[in-house]
Amino acid sequence: MLALRTDAGESIPVNSGPSFQRCIGDIPGGASRTETVQVTADCGLLASRCIGHTLILRTHVTSREATQEFPDTLISV
């Protein structure tokens, strides 16, 4: 799941929803996979909700065994 917020704590819609989820299928134990996804942030008219803020992209992956949260990605706007 990917979720996007500003440094002021405002939630920014991602791909027209509050978050973005994507199933990447089965991965054998001990293996890894890199997936590139494109997201569209809805920052409002003329990007007014994002300009002058840092966007924080939060990512976590859930499996049958565990949930892994990754370090936040900071995007200056």
C-alpha positions, 0 to 999 in steps of 0.5 A: 500500500502507498499513501501520501501526506504533506509535512503539514499532515494533510492526506493527498489522494493517490490515483483518485483514492486515499491510498494505492494498493497493488498485488505483486503475486507470489514470491518464494521465501528468501527471494526479492522483487522490485516493482515500479509503480506510477502514482498520481498525486491530486494536489488540487487546483494549480497544485496548491495543496502541495507547493511549498510542502514536502510530500511523504510517501509511506509504503508497506507490504503485507504477506501471510507471514508479516507486514513490512514498512519501508522508510518514508520517501520525502519529495520536496515540492 
